[in-house]
Amino acid sequence: MQSLPQTDTPDTLDNPAVGIDQSLGDFTYDVKYDYDAGSGLSEQTVRYISSVKKEASWLLDFRLHALKTFLSKPLPTHWATKDLENINFDKIRYYLAQGQKPKRTWDEVPADIKKTFERLGIPEQERKFLAGVEAQFDSEAAYSNIKDIVAKQGVIFMNSTEALREHPEIFRKWFGKVIPTGDNKFSALNSAVFSGGSFIYVPPGVKVAQPLQAYFRINAENFGQFERTLIICDEGSEVTYMEGCTAPKFSTSTLHSAVVELVALKGAKIQYITVQNWAPNVYNLVTKRGLALEEAEIKWIDCNIGSRLTMKYPGVVLKGRKARGEVISIALANDGQHQDTGAKMIHAADETTSTIVSKSISVGQGRATYRGQVHIPKHLKGCKNNTECDALLINTNSRTDTYPAISVRGDKHATQHEASVSKVSEDMIFYMQQRGLTEAQAMSLAVNGFINDLASQFPMEYSVELKRLIELEMEGSVG
C-alpha cells in the first residue's frame, strides 16, 4: 500500500460486516500452536520472531529498525478512511506456528492443517495444473513443493524464511529495494514482523510453462498475517504466479498486511494473479510493486472480493527502455465493505508503456474507491499510458469514488483516460426476468457481463471461481 493523492472523504457508513456467503472459507479448526508470540507489538515481539526463525543479526537489525519506523509513522487517515483507527494493534497476535519447516508431501502435513487445505481444494489444484504450490497456515508455510521438471530448470520456489537461509546472496540483493521499509506505515509493520510468503527465482531464459501458486490461510482469531513475497525473473525468463487467500469470519478484526516485490530483469515477463476472498472482518492492507527493466513486462491481475477494508494499489516502476506495465483489477464491495483499490505507474525510461483497467461493483451499502497514479516526467520521450476505470452501482445506497492522478510533462507522450459510472437498470432486470430468470440470477448475469472481458484474462480455473464468488455475493443483494 502506498499513499496516493486524493481529497479525503469521511467514512460515515455503518460497518455491519454482514451479508456475505463465505461458505468456501468460513470454517476453522482448533490448532495447537508450538510457537506463539502472544498479543501486542513490542521489541520483544520482534526479537521472539527473529529468535524462533534463527535469523542472522543483520535481519534482526532490519526488523528492529522497521519497528521504529512503524511506530513513528501516523496512520494515513489524512487521505484514507478513518476506519483504520479501529485496528487495535495491541490485541493482534503477530506470530503463530506449529513449526517452521514446510512439509514436502501432503501426507506429512499435520492432520488438522491438511483438512483445511483439502477442504479448500488445494491438493487437487496442484495435481491438475500447477508447477508448484506453497500453502501458508497463519504465520508459516505448512506445505511447499515444486515439480521436479521445473526444479531441474534451476527455478527456486520456496517460502521466504527458507530462502533467506538458503539463498541469501540472491534474496538480500533485492529484499526491500523495490518497496523500502519506510514506504508507508504498513510496509514498515510488515518489515518488522514478516513471516512466510514466497520467494521465486527464475534463471535466465527459463520460461515456466505452468503457474506457481501460493495459498494463504488465516485460521486464528485476533491474528495478523504478514507474508513477504519476492519474485525475481532473470533476463529473458517468464513466470506466472497466482495467490489465493481465505479466512474464517470472526466477530473480532483480523489484519492482513503483506509486502510483494517483483523484479523483472531485461526482457523478462512476470504475471501476478490474485483472487482474494477474505472474510468481512479482515483489514487487508497490502503493498505490491514491481520493477521492470529494459523490455521487461510486469502484469498484475488483481481481484478483490470480501474483507472489511482493502487498501491495495499494485504498481510498476518502468525503469528500463521499452518496459511495459499493466494492472487489471476487479473489486466488489458488499454491505459494510470498502474496496479502496487502484494502480500506480511510474515511468522512468523512454518508450515505456503502461495500461490500467479497473472495474468495481458496489452492492448494498458497499463502497468502491479507485485511486490511480501515473507519472511521466518531462525528460522522457515516447511514453504511453492508457487508463480505464468503470464503476457499476447495484443499489441506490452503494457508493463509488474515483481519484485518478495523472501527471504527464513534456509533449512527446501519449496518454488516455476514460471513466464511467453506471447503474443496473430496472428495465434490464425486468427484461431478463421475462426470460425465466429470478431477480438474483438476472443481477448476477448483469454483473458478470460487466466484468466478463477482464475475467476472461484469468486462467480458466480462476475465472470459474471468480464468477462463482460473484454469484454468491449477488445472493440477497436485490431489493
N, C-alpha and C positions, 0 to 999 in steps of 0.2 A: 504494500500500500504506500503510495506516495502522495504528498499534498498536491492537489490540483486546484487551480484558481476557480472561484465561484463567489456568488453572493450568498450569504448564509440565510437559510430559511429555517425557523424553529420547527422542531418536530413536535407537533401537537397531537398526533394521533394516539389513540389508546393502543396498547400492545397486548391484546388478549392471547396471542400465540395459540390460536385455535383454528380448526377448520381444515387441517391438512391430514390427509391419509398417509401415514408413514408406515404402511404395512410392510414395506420392504426392510426397513432398517430399525423399526421401533421395537426392539427387544433387547434384553440384557441378561447376562448370566452372572452369578456370583463367582468371583475370581479371587483366589488367594494370591496377593502380591508379595514377592520376596523383597522388593525394593520400593520404598515409599518415602519421598522427601517431605511428606506432611503438607499442611496447608500454609499458605503465605509465602511471600518472596523476600528473601534477605540474602546477604553474602553467604550465610551458612547454607542456604538452599543451593546456591550456585556451586559452592565447594562440595556439597554432597553429590550432586550430579556428576561433577568432574571426577570425583574420587571413585564413584561406582564404576565409571567408564574407564578408569585408569588412564587418564589423559596426560599428554605431555604438558610441561609447565607453561609453554607459550599459549596453549589453548585455554588453560585456566586464566591466564592474564587477559586473554581476549574476552573471555566471558565476564570477568570482573569489571573490565573497562566498559563493556556493553551495559552492565547493570547500572553503573554510574550514569551512563548516557540516558538510559531509560528513565531513571529517577529524576533526572534534571529536565526532561522534556515535558511540557504540559500536554494534556490530551488535545487533539486537534479540533476542539469544538468551535474554534473561531470560523471554521469553514465546513466542518462536518456536523453530523447530528449530535445533539446533546444526549441522546440515548447512550452514548459511550460512557457517560458519567455513572450509569447504573452497573458498570462492571466493578465488582468488588475483588480487587487483586489479592486481598488478604485471605479470602476464602477459597481461592483456587488451589488445587493440588498440581504441582508442577512436574512431578516425575513419578510414574507408577510402572512397574515392570515385573514380570515373572523371571526374566533372565535377559542377559544382554546379547546372547548369540542366537541368531535366527536358525531355524531348522532347514535342512535341505530337502526333506520329503514331508509330505502332508502327514504321513503316519507318525512322524516324530513330534509333530506339533501337539502340545497339551490338549487333552480332550475337550475341555471347556472352551478353549480358544478355537480349536478346529471346528467345533459345532457352529460357532459364529460364522466362519468363512464358508463353510459348506452351505449354510442357510442362505448366504448371500450369493452363492453360485460361483465363487472364485476358482476353486479347483477345476470346475467344468470349463470355465472360460480359458484357463491355462491350457487344458488339453486341446481345445478347439482351434484357437487362432493366435496364441501369443508366443513370443520368442522368450519371454521370461516374466516372472511375477515376483513382486515383493508385497507382503501383506503385513501392515503395521497395526498392532493392537495396543492402544494407548501410547506409551512412550517409546516402545521398541518394536522392531520388526520380529514377528513370530515365525515368518517363513520367507525365504528368499531363494530363488533358483533361476538359472538361465539355461536355455537349451545348449547341449554340447556343441552343436554345429555353429552357434553364434559365439560361444566362448572360444572356440578354436580359431575364430577370425580375430581374436585379440580384444573383443569387446568386454569391457568391465561393467558389471551391473551388480551393485550391492548397496547396503544401507550406508549412510554417511558415517556412522560410528566405525564400521569396519574399514571404510575407505580411508578415513583419517589415519588409521593404524597401519593399513597395508600399502596404501599408495599416497603417502604424504607429499611426495615430490610433484605429483600431478594435482592433487586436491588443493594444496596450500597456495599454488601459483594463482588460482582463480578465486579462491574462497574469500568472499566479502569484497571482491573487486568490482563486480557489476552492481551490487547493492551494498554500499558501505553500511557499517553498523549504525551510524547516525542519520541514515536516510530519513527515517521517521521513527516515532515512538515505538511502533510495534516491530519494526525491523530490529531495533535495539533490544526489545524484550526477547525476540526470537534468538538473537545472538547470545544473550545471557543464559538462556535455559534450553537451547535447542537439543532435540534428541530424535534420532531416526531420520526419515527422509531417504531419498535415493541419490546415488552417485552413478553416473554413466559416463564412460569414456569410449568413444568410437575412434579407432585408429584411422590414419589417412586412407582414403579411397574405399573404405568399407561401407557398404550400404545394407543396413539391417532390414531384411525383407518383411518380417512380421513385427508388430508393435511390441514394445516392452510396457508392462503395466505395474502400477503401484496402487494398492488399495489401503485407505486409511480409515481405521475404525476407532471411534471413541466408545468405550464401554462404561467407564466410571462416572459417577456424579460429581459435580463441582470440579471438573477436570479441565486442564489446559493442554492442548496438543500443539507441539511446536516443532514440526518436522522441518528439515533443512535439505533442499534438493539442489544439486549441482550437475548440470549436463554439459559435457564438452564434446563437440564434434570436430575432429581434426580435419585437415584440408581434404576437400572433396568427398567427405563421408556424409551419410544420411541416417536419420533415425526418427521413428515416430514413438512418442511416449504418451501413455494415457493414465489418468488418475481418476479414481472414484472415491467418494467419501460418504460415510453414513454415521449416524449416532442415534441412540435411543432418545426419546423425549422425556426429560425430567422437568420438575417444577422449578428447579434452580437453573442458573445460567451456566453455560459451558463456553469455553473460549478456544478458538482455533486460530492460531497465528503463525502461518508458515512463511518461509522465505524461499523463493525459487530463482536460481540464477542459470541462465543459458549462455553458452559461448559457442558461436558458430564461426570457425576459422575459415580461411579463404575457400570459397566455392562449396561450403558445407550447407546442409539443409536440416533443420530441426522443426518437427511438427509436434506441438504440445497440446494434448486434448484433455479437457477437464469436464467431468459431469459430476456436479455436487448436489447431493440430496440430503442436506443437513436437517436435523430436527429443528422445530421452531424455537428452541431455547438457546441455539448456538450463535454466539458472536463470531463471525467469520471475517477476520481482518488480516488480509494476506498481501504480501508484496512480491510481485513477479516481474522480472525484467530480463531481456536478452541483449546480447552484444553481437552484432553481425559485422564481420569483417568483409573484405573485398569479395564481391559477387556471391556472398553468402545469403541465405534466406532463413528467416525465422517466422513461423506461423503459429499463432495462438488460437485455439478454438475453445471457447470458454462458455460453459453452460451452468447457470446458477439457478437452482430451484431449492426452496427451503431456506433455513436459517432465520434468525430474528433480525439480524443486521449483517449484510455483506458489504464490505468495502474492498474493492479489488479492481485494479486498473493495469492489466498486463501491458508492458511496453517493450519497445525495441530501440536501442541506440544503434543507428545506422552509421557505423564507424568507417566502413571501407567503401571505395568507389563501386557503384552499381549494386550495393547491398539492397535487399528487399525485406520489408517487414509487413506483416498482416495480422490483424486481430479481428476475429469473428466472435461476437458474443450474443448470447441469448439469456435473458433474465426474466424470471416470472415471480412477481411479488403478490402474495396472497394476504389474507387478513393478518394484521399485526406484523407484517414483514416490510423491511425496507431493503431493496436491492440497489445499492449505490455502486454502480459498476461503470466501466468505460475503457479507455485505452490511452496510451501515451506514445508518441512517435517523435524521436529526436534525430533529426537529420544532421550528420556530422561529416559528410563527404559528398563529392559531386555525383550526379546522376543516380542518386538513391531514390527508391520508390517505396511508398507506404500506402496501405489500404486499411481502413477501419469500417467495419459493417456491424452495426449494433441494432438488435431488436429487443424490445421489452414489452412485457404484458403485465398490466396491473389489474388485479382481481379484488372484488370486495372493497376493503379499505387499504389494500396494498399500495405501496409507493415504490415506483421505479425511478431511479435517477441515472442519467448518463452524464459522465464527465469525460471530456476528451482534451488532450493537449497535443498539438502538432507544432513543432518548432523547426523552421528552416532559416538559417542565418544568411546575412547579405553576401558573404564572401563566396558562397557556394554557387554552382550553376547546374542547370538541368535536373533539378529535383521535382518529384511528382508526389502528390498526395490526393487521395480520394476518400472522403468521409461520408458515410450514410448512417443516419440514426432514425429509426422508426419506432414509434410507440403505439401500443394498442390498449385502449381502455375498455374494460368489460362492464363495469358498473358506474353509476353516477358518482359514487364516493371514492372511487380509485383515483390515483394521482400519478402524474409523471412530470419530471423536471429534466431539462437539458441544459448543460453548461459546456458548450464547446469553446475551446480557446485555441485559435489557430493564428500563429504568428509567422508570417512569411515576409521576409525582407529581400529586396532586390527584385529585378524584373526578368529573371531567367528561369522562372519556375512555373509549374502548372499545378494549381490546387482547385479542388471542387468540394463543396459541402452541400449535402441535401438532408433535410429533416422533415419528418411528417408525424402527425398525431391523428389517430383515427379511433372511432368507437364502433363496436359491433352494433349494427343497426337492428332494430326490432323487425324491420321488413325482411332482412336476410334470415333471421332466426325463424320467423313465421313461414317463409317460403320453404325452408328445409324441413320444418315440421309437417308441412303438407306432403312431403315426400316420404313420410313414415318415421322420421327421426324424433326422438324425445328432445326436449329443450336442451338438456345437458349434452346430448350427443351432437346436436346442432352447434352448440357453443364450442365444443371440443373440436369439431371439424373446422370451424372458422379460425380458431387459434392455430391449429396445425397447418392450415393453409397459409397463415401469416408467416410462419417460420419455416415453411417447407423447403425453400431454396437453400436456407442455411443448414437445416437438419440433414439435407442430402449430402453435405460435405463430411458428415461424421462417418466413421466405419459402420457397416451395417448393424452390428450388434449394439452399438451405442445409439444409433439412430432409432432403432426399435424401442430401446429402453427410454430414450428421451420422450418419444411420443406417448409411451405408456404412462410415464410420470406426469406429463401434461394432462392426459385424460383423467388421472387421479385427482389432480389439482382442480379440474373443472367441476368435479362432482360437488354438488351443493353450492356452487358459486352463482347459480342463476337465481334471479328474483330479488 
